[in-house]
Amino acid sequence: MTTYGTIPASSLPSANLEYLSRAKERIKDGLGARRPWKLMFNIHSLNFPRTFSEAISRFRANLAYFRMNYAIIVLLILFLSLLWHPISLIVLIIMMALWLFLYFLRDEPLAIFNRTIDDRVVLVVLGVSTFVFLLLTDATSNILVSVLIGAVVVLVHASLRRTDNLYDEESTGLVSGPSSSS
């Protein structure tokens, strides 16, 4: 009797399915820690700061509050700029996998040699290493321009978005997800 085209049930161990299910759940939970895009781009929360110090204050507060969203935006701009450089794109995809596992999907703080590493340190190290590895792929102008565009987008948004209603929206239930850890 032939069984071409069928997959025996024993070839798909339940451990693999359980691992995939856990990975899917971790991705969903990890990306759930980002702030809702509706909250980030609420048009009623955008206005020009009155002073330079107010702009700096807004920038710091919004950078801490929307840091995962900003990282996603910069990585997306970088990804789009590298579509015509396949080697750089492969390096970026590998680095994005590292971003997922070391920054976005961690359940607990990163510890190396029994020392806890702050999220900001992980963010800076991943950002710099991504930048350096991509520069080694000879797509320097694309990378520099895309990172500059991403930085300008983050700077403009973080400076223009009012911060007085961030925590009010969270406490009234308009924001779902964990509270910020600044």
Solvent accessible surface area in square Angstrom, and as a share of the most:
residue,aa,sasa,rsa
1,M,227,1.01
2,T,101,0.59
3,T,85,0.49
4,Y,194,0.74
5,G,86,0.83
6,T,91,0.53
7,I,121,0.61
8,P,87,0.55
9,A,96,0.74
10,S,104,0.67
11,S,62,0.40
12,L,104,0.52
13,P,63,0.39
14,S,88,0.57
15,A,68,0.53
16,N,86,0.44
17,L,104,0.52
18,E,105,0.47
19,Y,131,0.50
20,L,111,0.55
21,S,67,0.43
22,R,134,0.49
23,A,31,0.24
24,K,149,0.63
25,E,92,0.41
26,R,93,0.34
27,I,73,0.37
28,K,139,0.59
29,D,88,0.45
30,G,9,0.09
31,L,58,0.29
32,G,38,0.36
33,A,39,0.30
34,R,74,0.27
35,R,13,0.05
36,P,34,0.21
37,W,81,0.28
38,K,181,0.77
39,L,15,0.07
40,M,0,0.00
41,F,105,0.44
42,N,43,0.22
43,I,124,0.63
44,H,148,0.66
45,S,0,0.00
46,L,59,0.29
47,N,68,0.35
48,F,169,0.70
49,P,32,0.20
50,R,220,0.80
51,T,78,0.45
52,F,161,0.67
53,S,80,0.51
54,E,51,0.23
55,A,17,0.13
56,I,63,0.32
57,S,67,0.43
58,R,15,0.05
59,F,54,0.22
60,R,173,0.63
61,A,33,0.26
62,N,0,0.00
63,L,68,0.34
64,A,26,0.20
65,Y,6,0.02
66,F,0,0.00
67,R,43,0.16
68,M,25,0.11
69,N,0,0.00
70,Y,7,0.03
71,A,12,0.09
72,I,44,0.22
73,I,24,0.12
74,V,38,0.22
75,L,12,0.06
76,L,95,0.47
77,I,36,0.18
78,L,7,0.03
79,F,59,0.25
80,L,91,0.45
81,S,27,0.17
82,L,0,0.00
83,L,81,0.40
84,W,199,0.70
85,H,60,0.27
86,P,91,0.57
87,I,113,0.58
88,S,1,0.01
89,L,30,0.15
90,I,99,0.50
91,V,34,0.19
92,L,0,0.00
93,I,93,0.47
94,I,101,0.51
95,M,8,0.04
96,M,59,0.26
97,A,40,0.31
98,L,75,0.37
99,W,13,0.04
100,L,59,0.29
101,F,115,0.48
102,L,61,0.31
103,Y,14,0.05
104,F,12,0.05
105,L,5,0.02
106,R,47,0.17
107,D,115,0.60
108,E,130,0.58
109,P,89,0.56
110,L,41,0.20
111,A,65,0.50
112,I,86,0.44
113,F,190,0.79
114,N,155,0.79
115,R,180,0.66
116,T,98,0.57
117,I,43,0.22
118,D,75,0.39
119,D,47,0.24
120,R,125,0.46
121,V,75,0.43
122,V,7,0.04
123,L,49,0.24
124,V,93,0.54
125,V,88,0.50
126,L,8,0.04
127,G,28,0.27
128,V,88,0.50
129,S,29,0.19
130,T,5,0.03
131,F,62,0.26
132,V,69,0.40
133,F,99,0.41
134,L,0,0.00
135,L,52,0.26
136,L,130,0.65
137,T,27,0.16
138,D,130,0.67
139,A,4,0.03
140,T,58,0.34
141,S,78,0.51
142,N,44,0.22
143,I,0,0.00
144,L,86,0.43
145,V,84,0.48
146,S,3,0.02
147,V,48,0.27
148,L,116,0.58
149,I,85,0.43
150,G,0,0.00
151,A,51,0.40
152,V,74,0.43
153,V,59,0.34
154,V,14,0.08
155,L,94,0.47
156,V,74,0.42
157,H,16,0.07
158,A,0,0.00
159,S,20,0.13
160,L,42,0.21
161,R,0,0.00
162,R,62,0.23
163,T,35,0.21
164,D,97,0.50
165,N,27,0.14
166,L,0,0.00
167,Y,109,0.42
168,D,86,0.45
169,E,21,0.09
170,E,37,0.17
171,S,94,0.61
172,T,99,0.57
173,G,58,0.55
174,L,135,0.67
175,V,10,0.06
176,S,87,0.56
177,G,50,0.48
178,P,78,0.49
179,S,80,0.52
180,S,29,0.19
181,S,75,0.49
182,S,89,0.58
